[in-house]
Amino acid sequence: MKSDKERRKLARLFSAEIEMWHGKAPLGRVFWGHGVVLSNFLLGFYGATIYFPQPLAEQFLLIGLGLYTLWILVAIWRSAARVNTILSLLARMLTVAWAANITMILLFREMELMMLFFGR
């Protein structure tokens, strides 16, 4: 069981991410900083596992990319709720399109990895 001191340290360490999850961060910072820049960095990092075959690393990155996509989808959706402009609607639509794209990548790569792992 974690002590209160450890919990407070973790809360401070991840305060920006917690703020984004609750929709309290500015939409621009969430969308551009994490939704675009960081997502593309993670996708590029994942792409390296395809060109330099590391099936186990790819498997872990697939899980991480899926979880990150879910987190950023919620964070952008909630942050956009505070802003009533066409930009908030556009941010939501682009994020849903990103999530759909990542979902397809995850599903098809996961099928290929399963065939690799199980020898088919």
C-alpha positions, 0 to 999 in steps of 0.5 A: 500500500502506498503512503500519502507521501508517495501518492502526493509525489505521484500526483505532482509528477503527473499533475499535467496529465491528470489536469488534461484527463479531467479536461482542465487543460487548455485545448490547444496544449492538449491537442497540439502538444500531446494529440499531435506532437507526442502521438506522432513521436510515439507512432514513429517510435513504434514504426521503428519496431517494424523496420528493425523487427522486434516483435516483443517490443512491438507488442508492448508498444501496441498496447501502450499506443492503444492506451495512450490513444484512449487517454488522449481521446478522452483528454481532448474530448473533455478539454474541447467541452470547455471551448464552444468554437468550431475549433473544438468540434474540429479537434474532436473530429480529428481525434476520433479520426486518429483513434479510428486509424490507430485502432485499425493499425493495432488490429491488423498489426496484432493479427500479424504478430499473433501469426508470427508468434504462433507460427502461421 
